[in-house]
Amino acid sequence: MGDPRSTEPLEARKERSMELLQAIDDFLAEGISSAATLGKRAGGRSDFVDNLRNGRLVGKAIVARVHDEMKKLRILDRSAIVSDIREIDKLGGFLVMKPTGEIDAAPDGFGPARLHLLVKRGILVASGDTLFEGMHSQTYKVADNARNSQAG
């Protein structure tokens, strides 16, 4: 595990790997990316994070590359959120979810998974309005604090 030619003490490499794994777990909890995507982008393999969890030791260059990729993915995510907010605003600022879980009024390509992620992250909130078309539907709006935090 790790580079056998390294002159760095094993404990230092283990500690760095554990710190990186904690940073990755915190990043993954944000819902920005999957472990496989991050692993492929940063470590060249979709199973990179699994290997790290199974004891792989990493050098300083890999740590820097992983942190760089997490930063890039956060920037891409923020850009996507700003774009989502703009598209939702074009529809009057609301999304409507049918009782079946389908999105009724939403930008093109905006499906239930994206809605649930944005709700989970507090970007979209239930508006308090409900529509009744035979069954209950829920409307969602962009949270005021989300709109303000994405503007800058």
RAZI-V939837 format. One record per residue. N is the residue number from 1. RES is the residue in one small letter. PSI is psi in radians with two decimals (NA if undefined). D_CENTER is the distance of its C-alpha to the mean C-alpha in Angstrom with 1 decimal. Layout:
N_RES_PSI_D_CENTER / N_RES_PSI_D_CENTER
//
This chain:
1_m_2.16_29.1 / 2_g_-3.11_28.4 / 3_d_2.00_31.0 / 4_p_-0.29_34.5 / 5_r_-0.13_35.9 / 6_s_2.41_33.9 / 7_t_-0.06_36.3 / 8_e_2.45_33.6 / 9_p_2.47_34.2 / 10_l_-0.72_32.4 / 11_e_-0.66_31.3 / 12_a_-0.71_29.6 / 13_r_-0.68_27.7 / 14_k_-0.78_26.7 / 15_e_-0.76_25.7 / 16_r_-0.71_23.5 / 17_s_-0.70_21.8 / 18_m_-0.71_21.2 / 19_e_-0.71_19.8 / 20_l_-0.75_17.4 / 21_l_-0.70_16.4 / 22_q_-0.75_15.8 / 23_a_-0.69_13.7 / 24_i_-0.79_11.6 / 25_d_-0.71_11.5 / 26_d_-0.74_10.5 / 27_f_-0.82_7.6 / 28_l_-0.56_6.5 / 29_a_-0.38_7.4 / 30_e_-0.28_5.0 / 31_g_0.31_2.9 / 32_i_-0.64_1.0 / 33_s_2.82_4.4 / 34_s_2.83_7.5 / 35_a_-0.68_10.3 / 36_a_-0.75_12.5 / 37_t_-0.82_10.7 / 38_l_-0.78_10.5 / 39_g_-0.75_14.0 / 40_k_-0.76_15.4 / 41_r_-0.71_14.4 / 42_a_-0.68_15.5 / 43_g_-0.01_18.1 / 44_g_0.03_19.3 / 45_r_2.41_18.9 / 46_s_-0.37_16.4 / 47_d_0.25_18.0 / 48_f_-0.84_17.7 / 49_v_-0.72_15.6 / 50_d_-0.75_18.0 / 51_n_-0.67_20.9 / 52_l_-0.74_19.8 / 53_r_-0.49_19.7 / 54_n_0.22_23.1 / 55_g_0.06_24.6 / 56_r_2.39_24.0 / 57_l_2.50_25.0 / 58_v_2.67_23.6 / 59_g_3.06_25.3 / 60_k_-0.63_24.5 / 61_a_-0.70_23.7 / 62_i_-0.72_20.9 / 63_v_-0.81_19.5 / 64_a_-0.71_19.6 / 65_r_-0.72_18.1 / 66_v_-0.81_15.0 / 67_h_-0.65_14.6 / 68_d_-0.76_15.2 / 69_e_-0.69_12.6 / 70_m_-0.70_9.9 / 71_k_-0.79_11.5 / 72_k_-0.74_11.7 / 73_l_-0.62_8.1 / 74_r_-0.71_7.6 / 75_i_-0.78_10.6 / 76_l_-0.72_9.8 / 77_d_-0.78_6.8 / 78_r_-0.72_9.6 / 79_s_-0.73_12.1 / 80_a_-0.68_10.6 / 81_i_-0.77_10.6 / 82_v_-0.75_14.1 / 83_s_-0.77_15.1 / 84_d_-0.78_14.1 / 85_i_-0.76_16.1 / 86_r_-0.77_19.0 / 87_e_-0.69_19.2 / 88_i_-0.70_19.3 / 89_d_-0.61_21.9 / 90_k_-0.43_23.9 / 91_l_0.27_24.2 / 92_g_0.08_25.6 / 93_g_0.14_22.4 / 94_f_2.68_22.0 / 95_l_2.63_20.5 / 96_v_2.21_22.6 / 97_m_2.21_21.6 / 98_k_2.84_24.6 / 99_p_-0.40_25.7 / 100_t_-0.15_24.8 / 101_g_-0.14_21.1 / 102_e_2.62_21.4 / 103_i_2.20_20.5 / 104_d_-0.91_23.8 / 105_a_1.83_23.3 / 106_a_2.81_20.1 / 107_p_2.72_19.5 / 108_d_2.39_20.0 / 109_g_0.09_17.3 / 110_f_1.77_15.5 / 111_g_-3.11_15.6 / 112_p_-0.65_15.2 / 113_a_-0.74_11.8 / 114_r_-0.74_10.4 / 115_l_-0.85_12.7 / 116_h_-0.67_11.8 / 117_l_-0.78_8.1 / 118_l_-0.57_9.6 / 119_v_-0.81_12.4 / 120_k_-0.66_10.6 / 121_r_0.01_9.1 / 122_g_0.19_12.6 / 123_i_-0.73_12.4 / 124_l_2.45_14.8 / 125_v_2.66_17.6 / 126_a_2.33_20.5 / 127_s_-0.25_23.3 / 128_g_-0.20_26.1 / 129_d_2.50_27.7 / 130_t_2.58_28.3 / 131_l_2.49_30.0 / 132_f_1.91_32.5 / 133_e_1.10_33.2 / 134_g_-0.61_34.9 / 135_m_2.97_31.9 / 136_h_2.31_29.4 / 137_s_2.63_26.4 / 138_q_2.41_23.8 / 139_t_2.56_22.9 / 140_y_2.55_19.8 / 141_k_2.85_19.8 / 142_v_2.26_17.6 / 143_a_2.42_17.9 / 144_d_-0.75_20.3 / 145_n_-0.50_18.5 / 146_a_-0.74_15.2 / 147_r_-0.76_17.6 / 148_n_-0.70_19.3 / 149_s_-0.44_16.4 / 150_q_-0.21_15.0 / 151_a_-0.54_18.6 / 152_g_NA_19.2
//
